[in-house]
Amino acid sequence: MLPQKPFPHVSPRLCRGCGGQAFTFLLFLSFITPALSQERQASFDTKGTVLEIKAASPYAAIWKPEVGEFDRLLAFEADTSVTIEVYRTINGTSMRSRWPMDRVRFALFQARLDSAITAVMKRGGEMTEEAIEDLRSTFTYDQTAFSTIHGTTASILTESGAMFWLVTGASYFALSAISDNMNVTPANVEAAKYGHLTGLVQGYLAGLLLFSGSSGWDEFETSVKGTFALTSLGGIGHAIASYRYISSPDVDPTVAYLRMSAERHAIVWGFGATLLAAGEDPSTEAITGTALAFSLSSYLWSSPLFGFQRRQMSWADALLADEFMTPWYLTLISLSTSLEIEDASTLGLVLSAGGVSGFLLGVNLNEGRMRSLGTVKRTRLLMYGGALLGLGVIIGAEPEAKAALWIVTGTTWLGYFIGGRFGGETHPTSSSWDLRLMPENLALGQQMKPTPERPFVRPVPVAVLSVSL
């Protein structure tokens, strides 16, 4: 065993100043620790989503009074401070400057930006130049889709088949030029599309109401021309009015779109109310007049009835509340068919009361989700895919008519609810479903056929779909 060396003896006289030196050293560390602490990028909102603000951003106006004009803005935080980093272009040269900001003051700006995000989300979200160009193309595609109806109207009114092709073809060039000079947003593009559709239906109903009593060939020809003319005028006029209304700076786009949705669905509710009141044999004037009256008057009663003004919804939430009505109407049709409802009054009750309650349910289910437009696009695709899936099941299984309706209804609901789980504050942004394909098991299954020695064979999956609802 090696002899242990004793600790060196330290004289108390030599350590008499150690306490002061330690205090000085700790004080020095307290000053340099914040300076040496690791910086990390901070978000300008409390949700951690806005990490950079550019000059064209709708959030730039919040910071310009504080930092002046800038190209881009970043924020970094250490343990005890927040640093604002500003990039400017001065005389063609990009310059960077930094200065600290008190955390309390930075939190105040974060609260302002949170409120701005809610307002921007109600208009569809922050738009990039690429997204704006996509919106211009979407507007052109949407509106030219209606040109076939207007081309048919022009052909009937002039009694010339060439007018159909002239109007339809010219609409592409005209609408493309119009969209280049428009201040497009997700709200006004969507409002113009569905406003056009609503106006077409309203114009058609007005034509039926005015010309329903015609008799003889001459009067019939006049009624056809008049109905087509009112249909086209209603569509074009409503599209322009909807675009201008929802683009007004003092109009909440979410509330405005919900009103437009109620106006469109009120046509169905009006049909139901007529059947409920008139019974088995309502006149054409009663049906069209009531449906038209319900739709045109909806701006007076829809908001108080459904409480649009108090709803905390993003623009995407309003769109999904509208999309909710597609599988809901399929459900009402399937239910009426299964119960074999033939009484007009009962069917009218289903369409009117069932339609109104479904719209209220759709608004309540989507309130406060603050989803993005990507969620809407994905939901629409999944609903379309769900309907195709249901049709495929029907073709393969050949069920009876009642079951077939429920199959399509169920698969459409599946697409709606799976799509709606993406992009909200209360829902994960990652996929909540997983599809695994294993085609190699086809070959494996061929080799695992039952034999006398092994009569039972465990099947192997070719595809596995996991859905978290």
C-alpha positions as CSV (number, residue, x, y, z in Angstrom):
1,M,0.0,0.0,0.0
2,L,1.3,3.4,-1.0
3,P,1.6,5.9,1.8
4,Q,-1.1,8.5,1.6
5,K,0.2,12.1,1.2
6,P,-1.4,14.4,3.8
7,F,-3.3,17.5,2.6
8,P,-1.2,20.5,2.4
9,H,-1.6,22.8,5.3
10,V,-3.1,26.2,4.4
11,S,-2.4,29.0,6.7
12,P,-5.5,31.0,7.9
13,R,-3.6,34.1,7.1
14,L,-3.4,33.2,3.5
15,C,-7.2,32.6,3.2
16,R,-8.2,35.7,5.1
17,G,-9.1,37.4,1.7
18,C,-10.8,34.3,0.1
19,G,-14.3,35.4,1.1
20,G,-14.0,38.8,-0.6
21,Q,-12.4,37.2,-3.7
22,A,-15.3,34.7,-3.9
23,F,-17.9,37.5,-3.6
24,T,-16.2,39.4,-6.3
25,F,-16.1,36.4,-8.6
26,L,-19.8,35.6,-8.0
27,L,-20.7,39.3,-8.7
28,F,-18.7,39.1,-11.9
29,L,-20.5,35.9,-13.0
30,S,-23.9,37.6,-12.3
31,F,-23.0,40.3,-14.9
32,I,-21.6,38.1,-17.6
33,T,-24.0,35.2,-17.4
34,P,-26.9,37.0,-19.2
35,A,-24.4,38.1,-21.9
36,L,-23.1,34.5,-22.3
37,S,-26.6,32.9,-22.2
38,Q,-27.8,31.1,-25.3
39,E,-30.1,33.2,-27.6
40,R,-33.1,31.5,-29.1
41,Q,-35.6,32.8,-31.6
42,A,-38.8,34.1,-30.2
43,S,-42.2,34.3,-31.8
44,F,-44.1,37.5,-32.2
45,D,-47.3,35.8,-31.0
46,T,-48.0,33.7,-28.0
47,K,-48.8,30.6,-30.1
48,G,-45.3,30.3,-31.5
49,T,-46.4,30.6,-35.2
50,V,-45.1,34.0,-36.3
51,L,-41.3,33.8,-36.3
52,E,-40.7,36.5,-38.9
53,I,-42.5,39.7,-40.0
54,K,-41.9,41.1,-43.4
55,A,-42.9,44.6,-44.7
56,A,-45.8,43.2,-46.7
57,S,-47.2,41.2,-43.8
58,P,-50.5,42.3,-42.3
59,Y,-48.8,42.3,-38.9
60,A,-46.1,44.8,-39.9
61,A,-48.4,47.8,-39.0
62,I,-48.2,46.6,-35.3
63,W,-44.4,47.1,-35.2
64,K,-43.7,50.0,-37.6
65,P,-44.6,52.6,-35.0
66,E,-42.0,51.1,-32.7
67,V,-39.1,50.3,-35.1
68,G,-39.9,52.4,-38.2
69,E,-39.8,51.1,-41.7
70,F,-38.2,47.7,-42.2
71,D,-37.8,44.8,-44.6
72,R,-37.9,42.0,-42.1
73,L,-38.1,41.7,-38.3
74,L,-36.9,38.9,-36.0
75,A,-36.9,38.5,-32.3
76,F,-34.5,36.6,-30.0
77,E,-34.7,35.9,-26.3
78,A,-32.2,34.9,-23.7
79,D,-32.9,34.1,-20.1
80,T,-33.7,37.7,-19.0
81,S,-34.1,39.8,-22.1
82,V,-35.7,40.0,-25.6
83,T,-33.6,41.3,-28.6
84,I,-35.3,42.8,-31.6
85,E,-33.4,42.4,-34.9
86,V,-34.3,44.7,-37.7
87,Y,-33.3,44.5,-41.4
88,R,-33.5,47.6,-43.5
89,T,-32.4,48.6,-47.0
90,I,-30.5,52.0,-46.9
91,N,-29.1,53.3,-50.2
92,G,-29.3,49.9,-51.8
93,T,-27.4,48.2,-48.9
94,S,-29.0,45.8,-46.4
95,M,-28.4,47.0,-42.8
96,R,-29.0,45.1,-39.6
97,S,-29.6,46.6,-36.2
98,R,-30.4,45.1,-32.8
99,W,-31.6,46.4,-29.5
100,P,-33.1,44.9,-26.3
101,M,-36.7,45.3,-25.3
102,D,-38.3,44.8,-21.9
103,R,-40.2,41.5,-21.6
104,V,-43.4,43.3,-20.4
105,R,-43.4,45.6,-23.4
106,F,-42.7,42.7,-25.8
107,A,-45.6,40.8,-24.2
108,L,-47.9,43.7,-25.0
109,F,-46.9,43.6,-28.7
110,Q,-47.5,39.8,-28.6
111,A,-51.1,40.4,-27.3
112,R,-51.7,42.9,-30.1
113,L,-50.5,40.4,-32.7
114,D,-52.7,37.6,-31.2
115,S,-55.7,39.9,-31.8
116,A,-54.5,40.6,-35.4
117,I,-54.1,36.9,-36.1
118,T,-57.7,36.3,-35.2
119,A,-58.8,39.1,-37.5
120,V,-56.6,37.8,-40.4
121,M,-57.8,34.3,-39.8
122,K,-61.4,35.5,-40.3
123,R,-60.3,36.7,-43.8
124,G,-58.6,33.4,-44.7
125,G,-55.1,33.8,-43.2
126,E,-51.9,35.7,-44.2
127,M,-51.4,35.7,-48.0
128,T,-48.1,35.4,-49.9
129,E,-47.6,36.6,-53.5
130,E,-47.8,33.0,-54.7
131,A,-51.1,32.4,-52.8
132,I,-52.6,35.6,-54.3
133,E,-51.7,34.4,-57.8
134,D,-53.4,31.1,-57.0
135,L,-56.5,33.0,-55.8
136,R,-56.6,34.9,-59.1
137,S,-56.5,31.6,-61.0
138,T,-59.1,30.1,-58.7
139,F,-61.4,33.1,-59.3
140,T,-61.0,32.7,-63.0
141,Y,-61.7,29.0,-63.0
142,D,-64.7,29.3,-60.7
143,Q,-66.4,32.1,-62.6
144,T,-65.7,30.6,-66.1
145,A,-67.4,27.4,-64.9
146,F,-70.7,29.4,-64.9
147,S,-70.0,30.7,-68.4
148,T,-71.7,27.6,-70.0
149,I,-75.0,28.7,-68.4
150,H,-74.6,32.3,-69.6
151,G,-73.5,31.0,-73.0
152,T,-76.7,28.9,-73.2
153,T,-78.7,32.0,-72.2
154,A,-77.1,34.1,-75.0
155,S,-77.7,31.3,-77.5
156,I,-81.4,31.0,-76.6
157,L,-82.0,34.7,-76.5
158,T,-80.4,35.3,-79.9
159,E,-81.4,31.9,-81.4
160,S,-77.9,31.4,-82.6
161,G,-75.7,28.4,-81.6
162,A,-72.5,30.4,-82.2
163,M,-73.3,32.7,-79.3
164,F,-72.7,29.8,-76.9
165,W,-69.1,29.3,-78.0
166,L,-68.5,33.1,-78.3
167,V,-69.7,33.8,-74.7
168,T,-68.1,30.8,-73.2
169,G,-64.7,31.3,-74.9
170,A,-64.6,35.1,-74.4
171,S,-65.3,34.7,-70.6
172,Y,-61.9,33.1,-70.1
173,F,-60.1,36.2,-71.5
174,A,-62.5,38.7,-69.8
175,L,-62.3,37.1,-66.4
176,S,-58.6,36.7,-66.5
177,A,-58.2,40.4,-67.2
178,I,-60.7,41.3,-64.5
179,S,-58.9,39.1,-61.9
180,D,-55.5,40.8,-62.6
181,N,-57.0,44.1,-61.3
182,M,-58.8,42.7,-58.3
183,N,-57.8,42.8,-54.7
184,V,-58.5,39.1,-54.2
185,T,-58.7,37.4,-50.8
186,P,-59.9,33.9,-49.9
187,A,-63.1,35.4,-48.6
188,N,-64.2,37.4,-51.6
189,V,-63.2,34.7,-54.1
190,E,-65.3,32.1,-52.2
191,A,-68.1,34.6,-51.8
192,A,-68.2,35.4,-55.5
193,K,-68.4,31.7,-56.4
194,Y,-71.2,30.7,-54.0
195,G,-72.9,34.1,-54.5
196,H,-73.0,33.3,-58.2
197,L,-74.5,29.9,-57.5
198,T,-77.1,31.4,-55.2
199,G,-78.0,34.1,-57.7
200,L,-78.5,31.5,-60.4
201,V,-81.0,29.6,-58.3
202,Q,-82.8,32.7,-57.2
203,G,-83.1,34.0,-60.8
204,Y,-84.4,30.6,-61.9
205,L,-87.1,30.6,-59.2
206,A,-88.0,34.2,-60.1
207,G,-88.4,33.1,-63.7
208,L,-90.6,30.2,-62.7
209,L,-92.7,32.4,-60.5
210,L,-93.2,35.1,-63.2
211,F,-93.8,32.7,-66.2
212,S,-95.5,29.7,-64.6
213,G,-98.9,30.6,-66.0
214,S,-97.9,30.7,-69.7
215,S,-99.8,28.7,-72.3
216,G,-99.3,28.1,-76.0
217,W,-96.1,27.9,-77.9
218,D,-95.4,31.6,-78.1
219,E,-95.9,32.1,-74.4
220,F,-93.8,29.1,-73.7
221,E,-91.0,30.3,-75.8
222,T,-91.2,33.7,-74.1
223,S,-91.2,32.0,-70.6
224,V,-88.1,30.0,-71.5
225,K,-86.2,33.0,-72.7
226,G,-87.3,35.1,-69.7
227,T,-86.4,32.3,-67.2
228,F,-82.9,31.9,-68.7
229,A,-82.4,35.6,-68.8
230,L,-83.4,36.0,-65.1
231,T,-81.2,33.0,-64.2
232,S,-78.1,34.6,-65.8
233,L,-78.8,38.1,-64.5
234,G,-79.3,36.7,-61.0
235,G,-76.1,34.8,-61.0
236,I,-73.9,37.6,-62.4
237,G,-75.6,40.3,-60.2
238,H,-75.3,38.2,-57.0
239,A,-71.6,37.4,-57.7
240,I,-70.7,41.1,-58.0
241,A,-72.8,42.1,-55.0
242,S,-71.3,39.3,-52.9
243,Y,-67.7,40.2,-53.9
244,R,-68.2,43.9,-53.0
245,Y,-70.1,43.2,-49.8
246,I,-67.6,40.8,-48.3
247,S,-64.6,43.0,-49.4
248,S,-65.9,46.0,-47.5
249,P,-63.4,47.0,-44.7
250,D,-66.2,47.3,-42.1
251,V,-67.6,43.8,-42.8
252,D,-66.6,40.7,-40.9
253,P,-66.0,38.2,-43.6
254,T,-66.9,35.2,-41.4
255,V,-70.2,36.7,-40.4
256,A,-70.9,37.7,-44.0
257,Y,-70.1,34.3,-45.4
258,L,-72.3,32.6,-42.8
259,R,-75.2,34.9,-43.9
260,M,-74.6,34.0,-47.5
261,S,-74.6,30.3,-46.6
262,A,-77.9,30.7,-44.8
263,E,-79.3,32.5,-47.8
264,R,-78.4,29.6,-50.1
265,H,-79.7,26.9,-47.7
266,A,-82.9,28.9,-47.0
267,I,-84.1,27.9,-50.5
268,V,-84.3,24.3,-49.3
269,W,-85.9,25.4,-46.0
270,G,-88.5,27.4,-48.0
271,F,-89.4,24.3,-50.1
272,G,-89.8,22.4,-46.9
273,A,-92.0,25.1,-45.3
274,T,-94.2,25.1,-48.4
275,L,-94.8,21.4,-48.2
276,L,-95.4,21.6,-44.5
277,A,-98.0,24.3,-44.9
278,A,-99.7,23.4,-48.2
279,G,-99.8,19.7,-47.9
280,E,-100.0,17.3,-50.9
281,D,-100.6,19.6,-53.8
282,P,-98.9,22.9,-53.5
283,S,-98.9,25.2,-56.6
284,T,-95.7,26.1,-58.5
285,E,-96.2,29.7,-57.4
286,A,-96.4,28.8,-53.8
287,I,-93.3,26.6,-53.8
288,T,-91.1,29.0,-55.8
289,G,-92.5,32.1,-54.1
290,T,-91.9,30.8,-50.6
291,A,-88.4,29.5,-51.3
292,L,-87.5,32.8,-52.9
293,A,-89.0,34.8,-50.0
294,F,-87.1,32.6,-47.5
295,S,-83.8,33.1,-49.3
296,L,-84.1,36.9,-49.9
297,S,-85.3,37.6,-46.4
298,S,-82.6,35.5,-44.7
299,Y,-80.4,38.5,-44.2
300,L,-83.0,39.8,-41.7
301,W,-83.5,36.7,-39.6
302,S,-80.5,34.4,-40.1
303,S,-78.1,36.3,-37.9
304,P,-80.4,36.7,-34.9
305,L,-81.5,33.1,-35.2
306,F,-78.0,31.5,-35.5
307,G,-76.1,34.1,-33.6
308,F,-73.5,34.8,-36.3
309,Q,-72.2,38.0,-34.7
310,R,-71.2,36.4,-31.4
311,R,-69.4,33.4,-33.1
312,Q,-65.7,33.1,-32.6
313,M,-64.8,31.5,-35.9
314,S,-62.0,31.7,-38.5
315,W,-62.8,31.9,-42.1
316,A,-62.0,28.2,-42.5
317,D,-64.4,27.4,-39.7
318,A,-67.2,29.1,-41.5
319,L,-66.5,27.2,-44.7
320,L,-66.5,23.9,-42.8
321,A,-69.8,24.8,-41.2
322,D,-71.2,25.2,-44.7
323,E,-69.6,21.9,-45.9
324,F,-71.3,20.2,-43.0
325,M,-74.6,20.6,-44.8
326,T,-73.7,18.2,-47.6
327,P,-73.5,15.0,-45.5
328,W,-76.3,16.4,-43.4
329,Y,-78.7,16.6,-46.3
330,L,-77.6,13.1,-47.4
331,T,-78.5,11.9,-43.9
332,L,-82.0,13.5,-44.1
333,I,-82.6,11.9,-47.5
334,S,-81.4,8.5,-46.2
335,L,-83.6,8.8,-43.1
336,S,-86.7,9.8,-45.2
337,T,-86.1,6.9,-47.5
338,S,-85.6,4.4,-44.7
339,L,-88.8,5.6,-42.9
340,E,-90.6,5.6,-46.3
341,I,-91.9,9.1,-45.7
342,E,-94.5,9.8,-48.4
343,D,-96.6,12.4,-46.6
344,A,-95.8,15.9,-48.0
345,S,-96.2,17.6,-44.7
346,T,-93.8,15.2,-42.9
347,L,-91.3,15.6,-45.7
348,G,-91.6,19.3,-45.5
349,L,-90.9,19.1,-41.7
350,V,-87.8,17.1,-42.4
351,L,-86.5,19.6,-44.9
352,S,-87.3,22.7,-43.0
353,A,-86.8,21.9,-39.3
354,G,-84.1,19.3,-40.1
355,G,-82.3,21.7,-42.4
356,V,-82.3,24.6,-39.9
357,S,-81.2,22.3,-37.0
358,G,-78.4,20.9,-39.1
359,F,-77.1,24.3,-40.0
360,L,-77.1,25.3,-36.3
361,L,-75.3,22.1,-35.4
362,G,-72.7,22.7,-38.1
363,V,-72.0,26.2,-36.8
364,N,-71.7,25.0,-33.2
365,L,-69.4,22.1,-34.0
366,N,-67.0,24.3,-35.9
367,E,-67.0,27.4,-33.6
368,G,-63.7,28.3,-32.0
369,R,-61.6,25.8,-34.0
370,M,-59.6,28.5,-35.8
371,R,-58.6,26.2,-38.6
372,S,-56.6,27.1,-41.7
373,L,-57.7,27.0,-45.3
374,G,-55.6,23.8,-45.8
375,T,-58.1,22.0,-43.5
376,V,-61.0,23.1,-45.8
377,K,-59.2,21.9,-49.0
378,R,-58.3,18.6,-47.3
379,T,-61.8,18.1,-46.0
380,R,-63.4,18.7,-49.4
381,L,-61.1,16.2,-51.0
382,L,-61.7,13.6,-48.3
383,M,-65.5,14.1,-48.6
384,Y,-65.2,13.6,-52.4
385,G,-63.1,10.6,-51.8
386,G,-65.5,9.3,-49.2
387,A,-68.4,9.6,-51.7
388,L,-66.4,7.7,-54.3
389,L,-65.5,5.0,-51.8
390,G,-69.2,4.6,-50.9
391,L,-70.1,4.2,-54.6
392,G,-67.4,1.6,-55.0
393,V,-68.8,-0.3,-52.0
394,I,-72.3,-0.1,-53.6
395,I,-71.1,-1.4,-57.0
396,G,-69.2,-4.3,-55.4
397,A,-71.7,-5.3,-52.7
398,E,-74.9,-4.5,-54.6
399,P,-77.0,-3.7,-51.5
400,E,-80.6,-2.6,-51.6
401,A,-81.5,1.0,-52.3
402,K,-82.0,2.0,-48.6
403,A,-78.6,0.5,-47.6
404,A,-76.9,2.1,-50.6
405,L,-77.9,5.6,-49.5
406,W,-76.7,5.0,-46.0
407,I,-73.3,3.7,-47.3
408,V,-72.7,6.9,-49.3
409,T,-73.8,9.0,-46.4
410,G,-71.6,7.2,-44.0
411,T,-68.4,7.4,-46.2
412,T,-69.1,11.1,-46.8
413,W,-69.3,11.7,-43.1
414,L,-66.1,9.8,-42.7
415,G,-64.3,12.1,-45.1
416,Y,-65.7,15.2,-43.3
417,F,-64.7,14.2,-39.8
418,I,-61.3,12.9,-40.7
419,G,-60.6,16.1,-42.7
420,G,-61.9,18.3,-40.0
421,R,-59.4,17.0,-37.5
422,F,-56.5,18.8,-39.1
423,G,-55.3,22.4,-38.7
424,G,-57.2,23.6,-35.6
425,E,-55.8,24.9,-32.3
426,T,-57.5,22.1,-30.4
427,H,-56.5,19.4,-32.9
428,P,-53.1,18.1,-34.0
429,T,-51.7,19.4,-37.2
430,S,-50.2,15.9,-38.0
431,S,-52.2,13.2,-39.6
432,S,-54.6,11.3,-37.4
433,W,-54.8,8.4,-39.7
434,D,-52.3,6.0,-41.1
435,L,-52.5,3.7,-44.2
436,R,-49.9,0.9,-44.6
437,L,-49.8,-1.1,-47.8
438,M,-48.1,-4.5,-47.9
439,P,-48.5,-5.9,-51.4
440,E,-45.8,-8.5,-50.7
441,N,-48.3,-10.4,-48.5
442,L,-50.2,-11.3,-51.7
443,A,-47.4,-13.6,-52.7
444,L,-47.0,-14.9,-49.1
445,G,-50.7,-15.7,-49.0
446,Q,-50.5,-17.8,-52.1
447,Q,-48.0,-20.0,-50.3
448,M,-50.0,-20.3,-47.1
449,K,-52.9,-22.3,-48.4
450,P,-54.7,-24.8,-46.0
451,T,-53.4,-28.4,-45.9
452,P,-54.6,-31.5,-44.1
453,E,-51.8,-31.1,-41.6
454,R,-52.6,-27.4,-41.2
455,P,-56.3,-26.8,-41.9
456,F,-56.3,-23.3,-40.3
457,V,-54.1,-20.6,-41.7
458,R,-53.8,-17.2,-40.1
459,P,-54.5,-14.5,-42.7
460,V,-51.9,-11.8,-43.4
461,P,-53.1,-8.2,-44.1
462,V,-52.5,-6.6,-47.5
463,A,-53.5,-3.1,-46.2
464,V,-54.0,-1.7,-42.7
465,L,-55.9,1.6,-42.1
466,S,-55.6,3.1,-38.6
467,V,-58.0,6.0,-37.8
468,S,-57.9,8.0,-34.6
469,L,-61.2,9.8,-34.0
